[in-house]
Amino acid sequence: MFNTKAFKAYDLRGIYPTEVNEELAYRVGHVFATMFKAKTVVVGNDIRLTGRKLFQALSDGLRDAGASVIDIGQCGTEMIYFATAHLHADGGIMITASHNPADYNGMKLVTQGARPVSADTGLKDIERQVAVESFAHGQVAGTKHGTLTTQNIMPAYIEHLLTYIDVSKLRPLKIVVNPGNGGAGAVLNELAKHLPFTFVKVNFEPDGRFPNGVPNPLLPNNREATASKVRAEKADLGIAWDGDFDRCFFFDEKAEFIEGYYIVGLLAASFLQKDGHSKIMYDPRLVWNTEDIIARYKGTPVRCKSGHAFMKECMRKQGIVYGGEMSSHHYFRSFTNCDSGMIPWLLVTELISTTGKTLHEMVAAREAMYPCSGEINRKVADAKAVLAAVESQYHDGTVDKLDGLSVAYDKWRFNLRVSNTEPVIRLNVETKGDKALLAQKTKELLTTIGGEEA
């Protein structure tokens, strides 16, 4: 059997060249075009050094199967989403391994309208066909060989991003921006032409070797580069992105890292102030702050299982205007129901400009009302056994299993779930205004869970 270890729940991701290589890319392209009867497919790649090699092989596979390829070059994942919908293509493939180390690469696949291809919507079928040892290479009989064209999608993408804000209301903020040597810098340079902000740049140049560490701002060790610059420059806020910039992370003017949970609440309030009857989507890991804000503005709360494929399907089915995950994925109905790492920070800077409040002032009260542990990851030998033990210990609470195990009491609650993308179990705890209780219950749960830090 051909090695298909790189296939995950939502994408392909693995070490180059043992798990992800040109042969895999060719096969994926060939099968994708055939399975979805694709006539045109948008393809792009992030800043990894192996991106263009994989692009060539993927493009050959797509074209041999009859699909024409639109090459949008080096880009972010959300630019593939945008381009697939904007160009009315039959599909899109982003060559990326997001925030994984430099020796990784992979692919994210979408069909018409930027609908994600996950394990439940075709990725397993692609894996089965790719795995055949005697895979038939070459042009598919009876089909016309696809063409290869290039297109600069950046102008249309920038124009769309600017529709989310009123530029005339923006104040001349000083913002520390840290793409982590990923791909966000090119977009920031274009947006800067239209915005009154001063960007203080950190790790700005794209470099697939990741000389300053993997571009994952969720890692505490990666935060200080942004935080220290916010302090030194006395900036109004700091923003950092992951490698393919579909997530952004915030630091307030005090250089304090803001958990994505509170940004979900902030953006929910922003959308509901414009239309109080809208539906707002959120994941089950941390909920009380978001639910309180939705109720305050008379919105409709919709909880959805975490993971971008589930979230996007929920967005489409229920007509949700905005949805957010505490992991800093933010979804927008007008962005083809997809997640963006650019739209959230534009909206936050508009809020800072129009309210006259700092980011700290906007979130500090919410953090005090609903303090949370932040996501804690543990490597355990038997995740199912751990979940069963925790459920048994906390059986007297209100149990919910929409996504992993959620248990709620009057003053505190937690969610424990097995990761869809990594071999870890994830814990989130929150309370109603009680930091001492938060520390106590977090410690108590971690003792039961055991395992090692991940």
C-alpha positions in Angstrom: 0.0 0.0 0.0 1.2 3.5 -0.8 1.9 5.6 2.3 -1.1 7.7 3.2 -0.1 8.6 6.8 -0.4 12.3 6.0 -4.2 12.0 5.7 -5.9 13.6 8.8 -9.5 14.4 9.8 -9.5 17.8 7.9 -6.4 17.9 5.7 -3.2 16.2 4.7 -0.1 17.0 6.8 3.2 15.2 7.3 7.0 15.3 7.1 8.5 15.9 3.7 9.5 13.7 1.9 8.7 10.6 3.8 5.0 11.3 4.4 4.3 14.2 2.0 6.0 14.2 -1.4 5.6 14.8 -5.1 4.1 11.4 -5.7 1.5 11.9 -3.1 0.7 15.4 -4.5 0.3 14.0 -8.0 -2.0 11.3 -6.8 -4.2 13.7 -4.8 -4.5 16.0 -7.7 -5.4 13.2 -10.1 -8.1 11.7 -7.8 -9.5 15.1 -6.7 -10.1 16.3 -10.3 -11.7 12.9 -11.2 -13.8 12.5 -8.1 -15.3 16.0 -8.1 -15.4 16.3 -11.9 -13.5 19.5 -11.6 -12.9 21.6 -14.6 -11.0 24.4 -12.9 -9.0 24.2 -9.6 -7.3 27.1 -7.8 -3.9 26.1 -6.3 -1.6 28.1 -4.0 1.2 27.4 -1.5 2.5 28.9 1.7 6.1 30.0 2.4 7.6 26.5 2.9 10.6 25.7 0.8 9.0 22.6 -0.7 5.8 24.4 -1.7 6.6 24.9 -5.4 7.9 21.3 -5.9 4.6 20.0 -4.5 2.7 22.5 -6.6 4.2 21.2 -9.8 3.4 17.6 -9.0 -0.1 18.5 -7.8 -0.7 20.6 -10.9 0.4 17.7 -13.1 -2.0 15.3 -11.4 -4.9 17.7 -11.8 -4.2 18.5 -15.4 -3.7 14.9 -16.4 -7.2 14.2 -15.0 -8.6 17.0 -17.2 -8.7 20.0 -14.7 -7.3 23.4 -15.6 -5.2 24.9 -12.8 -5.3 28.5 -11.7 -2.0 29.2 -9.9 -2.3 32.1 -7.4 1.2 31.6 -6.1 2.4 32.2 -2.5 -0.7 32.9 -0.4 -2.6 32.1 2.8 -5.2 29.5 3.2 -8.1 31.9 3.3 -6.9 33.3 -0.1 -7.6 29.9 -1.6 -11.1 30.0 0.0 -11.7 33.5 -1.4 -10.3 32.7 -4.9 -12.2 29.5 -5.3 -15.5 31.3 -4.7 -14.5 34.6 -6.4 -13.3 32.8 -9.6 -16.3 30.3 -9.6 -13.8 27.5 -9.6 -14.8 23.9 -9.1 -12.2 23.4 -6.3 -9.2 24.8 -4.5 -6.1 23.2 -2.9 -3.8 25.0 -0.5 -0.3 23.5 -0.1 0.5 24.2 3.6 1.2 22.6 6.9 0.1 25.7 8.8 2.0 26.0 12.1 3.8 22.7 11.9 7.7 22.7 11.8 9.6 23.6 8.6 10.1 20.0 7.5 6.3 19.4 7.3 4.0 20.2 4.4 0.5 19.2 3.4 -2.7 20.2 1.6 -6.1 21.6 2.5 -8.9 20.9 -0.1 -12.1 22.6 -0.9 -14.8 22.1 -3.5 -17.1 24.6 -5.3 -18.0 27.5 -3.1 -15.0 26.8 -0.8 -16.7 23.9 0.9 -14.2 21.9 2.9 -13.2 18.3 2.0 -12.9 16.5 5.3 -13.0 12.8 6.3 -16.8 13.0 6.2 -17.0 14.7 2.8 -14.6 12.9 0.6 -11.1 12.9 2.1 -11.4 9.2 3.2 -12.4 8.3 -0.4 -9.5 10.2 -1.8 -7.2 8.4 0.7 -8.5 5.0 -0.4 -7.9 5.8 -4.1 -4.5 7.3 -3.5 -3.3 4.3 -1.6 -3.6 1.9 -4.5 0.0 0.6 -5.2 -0.6 0.3 -9.0 -1.9 3.9 -9.3 -2.4 4.8 -13.0 -0.3 7.9 -13.9 -0.8 9.9 -17.0 -3.6 11.6 -18.9 -7.1 10.1 -18.4 -8.4 8.6 -21.6 -11.1 10.7 -23.3 -10.3 13.9 -21.4 -8.7 17.1 -22.6 -5.4 17.9 -20.8 -5.9 20.8 -18.5 -4.2 24.2 -18.9 -2.1 26.1 -16.4 -2.6 29.8 -15.9 -1.5 32.3 -13.2 -3.7 34.9 -11.6 -3.0 37.7 -9.1 -5.9 37.4 -6.6 -4.5 39.9 -4.2 -6.3 43.1 -5.4 -9.7 41.5 -5.3 -9.0 39.9 -1.9 -7.8 43.2 -0.4 -10.9 45.0 -1.8 -13.1 42.4 -0.1 -11.3 42.6 3.2 -11.8 46.4 3.3 -15.6 45.9 3.0 -15.7 44.7 6.7 -14.7 48.1 8.1 -15.3 51.8 7.6 -11.8 53.1 7.0 -12.9 56.7 7.6 -13.6 55.8 11.3 -10.2 54.3 12.0 -7.7 56.1 14.2 -4.0 56.2 13.6 -3.1 53.3 15.8 0.4 51.9 16.4 0.2 48.1 15.9 2.9 45.5 16.4 2.5 42.9 13.7 4.3 39.5 13.8 3.7 37.0 10.9 6.2 34.7 12.4 8.1 34.6 9.1 5.0 33.2 7.6 2.9 34.6 4.7 0.8 37.3 6.4 3.3 40.1 5.7 2.5 40.4 2.0 -1.2 41.0 2.8 -0.3 43.5 5.5 1.8 45.5 3.1 -1.1 45.8 0.7 -3.6 46.6 3.5 -1.3 49.3 4.8 -1.8 51.4 1.7 -5.4 51.8 2.7 -5.2 52.1 6.5 -4.0 54.9 8.9 -2.0 52.5 11.1 1.7 52.4 11.8 2.9 48.9 11.7 5.8 47.9 13.8 7.1 44.8 12.1 8.5 41.7 13.9 9.7 38.5 12.1 8.1 40.0 9.0 9.9 38.6 6.1 8.6 35.2 4.8 11.1 32.5 5.4 10.2 28.8 5.1 13.1 27.9 7.3 11.3 29.5 10.2 14.5 31.0 11.7 12.6 32.4 14.7 10.7 29.2 15.5 7.5 27.6 14.2 4.8 30.2 13.5 2.4 29.2 16.2 1.6 32.1 18.6 -0.4 29.7 20.8 2.9 28.4 22.2 3.7 30.5 25.2 7.4 30.6 24.2 6.5 32.3 20.9 4.5 35.1 22.5 7.3 37.2 24.0 8.6 38.4 20.6 5.3 40.2 20.1 4.7 41.2 23.7 8.2 42.7 24.2 7.8 44.9 21.1 4.4 46.1 22.3 6.0 47.2 25.6 9.0 48.8 23.9 7.0 50.7 21.3 4.1 51.6 23.7 1.9 50.2 20.9 -1.9 50.2 21.0 -2.0 46.4 20.4 -0.1 43.5 19.0 -1.2 40.9 16.5 0.6 37.6 15.6 -0.4 35.0 12.9 0.3 31.4 12.3 2.1 30.3 9.1 -0.8 30.3 6.7 -2.5 33.2 8.5 -6.0 31.7 8.9 -5.7 32.5 12.6 -4.6 35.7 14.4 -3.8 36.3 18.0 -4.1 39.5 20.0 -2.0 41.3 22.7 -3.5 44.3 24.4 -1.7 47.6 25.0 -0.3 46.2 28.3 1.3 43.4 26.2 -1.0 40.8 27.7 -2.0 37.9 25.5 -5.8 37.7 25.0 -7.3 34.3 24.9 -9.3 33.7 21.7 -12.4 32.9 23.8 -12.8 36.6 24.7 -12.2 37.8 21.1 -15.2 35.6 20.1 -17.3 37.4 22.6 -16.0 40.8 21.4 -16.8 40.1 17.7 -20.2 38.5 18.6 -21.1 41.8 20.4 -19.9 43.8 17.3 -22.1 41.8 14.9 -25.1 41.8 17.3 -25.0 45.5 17.8 -25.6 45.9 14.1 -28.3 43.2 14.0 -29.5 41.9 17.4 -31.5 39.1 15.9 -28.5 37.3 14.2 -27.3 33.8 15.0 -23.9 33.5 16.5 -22.0 30.2 16.5 -19.4 29.0 19.1 -17.7 25.8 20.1 -18.5 23.9 23.4 -15.1 24.2 25.0 -15.7 27.6 26.6 -19.2 29.0 26.5 -20.4 31.2 29.4 -18.9 34.5 28.3 -20.2 34.1 24.7 -23.7 33.0 25.8 -24.0 35.9 28.2 -23.1 38.4 25.4 -25.4 36.8 22.9 -28.3 37.0 25.4 -27.5 40.6 26.3 -27.9 41.6 22.6 -30.8 39.3 22.0 -29.0 37.1 19.5 -29.6 33.4 18.9 -26.8 31.1 20.3 -25.8 28.1 18.2 -23.3 25.7 19.7 -21.4 23.6 17.2 -18.8 20.8 17.4 -15.3 22.3 17.1 -13.3 21.8 13.9 -13.5 23.9 10.8 -15.4 21.4 8.7 -18.2 21.1 11.3 -18.3 24.9 11.9 -18.6 25.7 8.2 -21.3 23.2 7.6 -23.2 24.6 10.6 -22.7 28.2 9.2 -24.3 27.2 5.9 -27.2 25.2 7.3 -28.3 27.8 9.8 -27.5 31.1 8.1 -25.1 32.2 10.9 -23.6 35.6 10.5 -20.5 35.0 12.6 -18.9 32.1 14.4 -15.8 31.7 16.5 -13.7 29.0 18.2 -11.7 29.7 21.3 -8.7 28.3 19.2 -8.9 31.6 17.3 -10.6 30.4 14.1 -13.2 33.0 13.2 -15.9 32.4 10.5 -17.9 34.9 8.5 -21.0 34.3 6.4 -19.9 36.9 3.9 -16.5 35.2 3.6 -18.1 32.1 2.0 -18.7 30.9 5.6 -15.0 30.4 6.0 -12.4 31.3 8.5 -10.1 34.3 8.2 -7.1 35.6 10.1 -7.3 39.0 8.5 -11.0 40.0 9.1 -10.9 39.7 12.9 -8.1 42.2 13.5 -9.6 44.7 11.1 -12.9 44.5 13.1 -11.0 44.8 16.4 -9.1 47.9 15.3 -12.4 49.4 14.2 -13.9 48.8 17.6 -10.9 50.4 19.3 -11.3 53.4 17.0 -15.0 53.8 17.4 -15.5 53.1 21.1 -12.5 55.0 22.3 -11.6 52.0 24.5 -8.4 50.2 24.6 -8.3 46.4 23.9 -7.6 45.8 27.6 -10.6 47.9 28.6 -12.8 45.9 26.2 -11.9 42.5 27.5 -10.7 42.9 31.1 -14.2 43.0 32.5 -15.2 39.9 30.6 -12.1 38.0 31.7 -13.0 38.9 35.3 -16.6 37.8 34.9 -15.7 34.4 33.3 -12.0 33.6 34.0 -10.7 30.5 32.1 -7.8 28.2 32.3 -6.8 28.5 28.6 -6.4 25.2 26.7 -4.2 22.7 28.5 -2.9 19.8 26.5 -1.8 16.4 27.9 -0.3 13.3 26.3 -2.1 10.3 27.7 -1.7 6.6 27.0 -5.5 5.9 26.8 -7.7 8.9 26.0 -10.9 6.9 26.2 -10.1 5.6 29.7 -9.2 9.1 30.9 -12.6 10.4 29.6 -14.4 7.6 31.3 -12.6 8.2 34.6 -13.3 12.0 34.5 -17.0 11.4 33.6 -17.3 9.0 36.5 -15.8 11.5 39.0 -18.0 14.4 37.8 -21.2 12.4 37.1 -23.2 14.7 39.5 -22.8 17.7 37.1 -24.8 18.5 33.9 -23.1 16.3 31.3 -23.0 17.2 27.6 -21.2 15.2 24.9 -21.7 17.4 21.8 -17.9 17.6 21.6 -15.9 15.4 24.0 -17.1 15.7 27.6 -18.5 18.9 29.0 -19.7 19.0 32.6 -21.3 22.1 34.2 -22.0 23.1 37.8 -23.5 26.3 39.1 -20.2 28.1 39.5 -17.8 26.2 37.2 -17.6 24.0 34.1 -15.1 22.1 32.0 -14.7 20.5 28.6 -12.3 17.6 27.9 -11.9 16.3 24.4 -9.5 14.3 22.3 -7.8 16.4 19.6 -8.8 15.8 16.0 -5.3 16.8 14.7 -2.8 15.9 17.4 -2.3 12.9 19.7 -3.3 14.8 22.8 -6.3 15.4 25.1 -7.4 19.0 25.7 -8.8 20.5 28.8 -10.6 23.9 29.3 -12.0 25.1 32.6 -14.0 28.2 33.3 -15.8 29.7 36.4 -18.2 32.5 37.1 -15.9 35.2 38.5 -13.9 32.9 40.8 -10.2 32.6 40.0 -9.5 30.6 43.2 -12.1 28.0 42.2 -10.7 28.0 38.7 -7.2 27.2 40.0 -8.6 24.5 42.4 -10.7 22.7 39.8 -8.0 22.9 37.1 -5.5 21.3 39.4 -8.0 18.7 40.5 -8.9 17.7 36.9 -5.2 17.5 35.8 -4.5 15.2 38.7 -7.2 12.8 37.4 -6.1 13.1 33.8 -2.4 12.5 34.5 -0.2 12.2 31.5 2.6 14.5 30.3 2.6 18.1 29.2 2.2 18.4 25.4 
